[in-house]
Amino acid sequence: MSVARGATLAVAALCALAAAAAAHEGASPTRRFEPPLPGTYELPPLGHVGAHLLLASDGAAAPLLDLGPGEAALVAFVYLHCPDACPMANATFQRVDRAAAVRAELGARTRLVTVSLDPVRDPPAAMARLRSALAPRGRWSFLTAADAASLDPVLADFGQDVVRTADGAAVETHVLRVFLVDGAGRIRNVYSTGFLDERILVNDLLTVLAE
């Protein structure tokens, strides 16, 4: 199977998952706990992310974060042929996007950023199809890079590990992590698959934005 055909099939599968999520919009996983209320806890800085330029879904150069003072972003690293964790991250971000769209304290001050780990198989056109399938209502960027070397400094800033093929051209696997970054570029929290609950992400956004 060619790389191009494989990428097309992967995007089609992800779009199907996105369509299913949209069809059941508002449905949430079974809740096993209640997260703490916003502002009742602190999120000390864990690291710092520098300024980086990547490629937007229209192929133009775009800043990774594009945040101003008093704003915050959630950043997820995915790849389009990922079978499980990445669709989970996309679905969770879709629920956060929907929640932010109806809350004035979130909408204009929150950005979601989905970055492909696999620029060889996920060019801007593929990210554009994912964007269309997820139908963002707020500030949600879908980014990729010209090549793996262009992405490596971004991954280093976040401490995001990835396993590539022997030739370094494509992604084989990664550990899914989602990052909360404030307007000063400071990483304020890191979420694994066990904590991808939109209520936690929204409450953490509200906690950081209230500072």
N, C-alpha and C positions, 0 to 999 in steps of 0.2 A: 504493500500500500504506500502511495506517495505521501510525503510530508503534507502537501497541500490538501489531499483528500482526507488524511487523518485529522488535520485541523478542522476541516469543514464538518466532518462527522462529530468531532468533539463539541464544537460550538452548537451543532444541531441538538445534541443530547442535552447540553446545558440549557439551551433555549426551551426545550421541552420541560425541563425541571422548573425553569422560571415561570413558564406558562401555567404549570400546575400550581405553583405557589401563588400566583396571581389569582387563579380561579378560586383558591381557598383563602384569599386575603382576609386577615383578621383572625384566622385560626392560629393557635399557639400550642406549643408542646405542653404535655402534662407538667404542671408545676409541682415541684417537690419541696420548695422553700420560698421564703419571702426575702428579697434582698433588702439591705438597710436603706433607710430613707436618704435622699440627697442631702448633703451638708452635715450629716451626723458622723462623718468619718473624714480622714485626710488621705490624700494620694500624693506622697512625696515623689519628687522627680527621680527617675531611674536611669536617665541617660539623656543624650541630646542628639537631635537629627539636624544635619546641616542642610543648606539649600541645594537642591538637585533639580535638573531639568530632565524630563522624560518625554514620551510621545503620547499625545492625547488620542482619542478614538477617531479623530479626523485627520490624524497624521501630523498635526502641528506640534511644535515644541511647547511643553507645558510644565509649570512648576509642580513639584511633587505635592506640596502642602498648600501653598498660596493662602496662608493664614495671616490675619491681622491681630492686633492686640484684642484680648477679650474673646477670642475665638478658639475652637478646638476641632480636632479631626480624629476620625477612626480610620485606621489604615489596615487593609488586609492584603496579603500576598497569596495569590492563587495561580492556577494554570488551568487551561480550558479542557484538558483531557483528564483532569483529576476526577476520580470516580466517586468520592464520598465527602471528604472534609471540605473541599472547596465549594461544592454546591450548598453545604450547610452554612458556610460563611456568607455566600451570596443571599441565601434566604433570610438569614439573620439581619444582614444589612438592609434588605428590602423592608423588613419590619421596622427597623430603626428609621429608615427614610420616611416611611408612612407616619410614624409617630412624630418625627420632627416637623413634618409638613403641616401639622395641625396644632403645633405648640409654638407660640410666638417667641418664647424664651429660648427655643432651640433652632428654629428654622433658619434665620439669617446668620446665626453664629456657629453653625455646625457644618462640617464638610465630611463626606464619606469618600474614601479613596480606595479603589480596587486596582491593584498593580499585578500584572502578569509576571510570573517568575520565568516564563518560557517564551522570550521574544521571537525565537525562530519559528515556533508553531503558532504564536499568538500575535500576529501583526495588528496594526491599528484597525483594519477592516474587521477582524475577528472580534476585537474588543467593542467595536461599534455595534455588531450584531448582539453581543451580550447586553450592552447598554439598552438596545431597543427592546430586548426580551424582558429585562427587569424594570423598564419604564420608570426611571427615577422621577420623583416629584420635587426633590430639593437639590442641593449642591452635592452631586455624586459624580466623581471623576473616574474614568476607566482608562488606565494608563498602561503602556508597555514601553519597550526600549528598542533602540536600533539593533542591539546585540547583547549577548550576555556580559561582555566586558563593560558596557555602558551601565549595566544594572548593578554590577558588583559593589561599587561604592555605596549605593543605597542600602543594599543588603548588609554591608559591614556596619553602617550607622545603626541599623536596627538589631544587629546580631541575629539576623534571620538565616538559618542554615538551609541548604538545599543540596541535593545529590543529583549531579548531572550525568549524562551518558559519557562514555570513555573519551569521546572527542570533544566533550564540553559544549556540545551544540544544543542539547535539549534536556529537559528536567525528567528525572526518573521518579523522585519522591521528595517530600519535604514535611516538616512538622508544622502544622498550621498554627499560626499565632496571629492575633489581632492586637493592634497597638493603639492606645489613646495618646494623642500628642496635643499639647497646648499651644497657644499662640506664640510662645517664645521658643518653640521647637523642642520642648522638653517632653520626653516620654513619661507619662503619668501612670500608665498601667499596661499590663500585657495579659491577654486572655488566651487560654487554650480551648480545645473543643469542649471540655467539660464546663466552661463558663461562658459559652456563646448563647447567652440569654439576653434578649433585647432589653429587658427591664434593668439588668445590671449595667449594660452599656449606656442606656439613657440616664440612669441615676448617676453614673460616674461622669458623664458629660455635664449634667446639671451641677454636680459638685465642683468640677473644675471651672465652669463658666461663672459660678457664683463668687469666686475668689476676688 
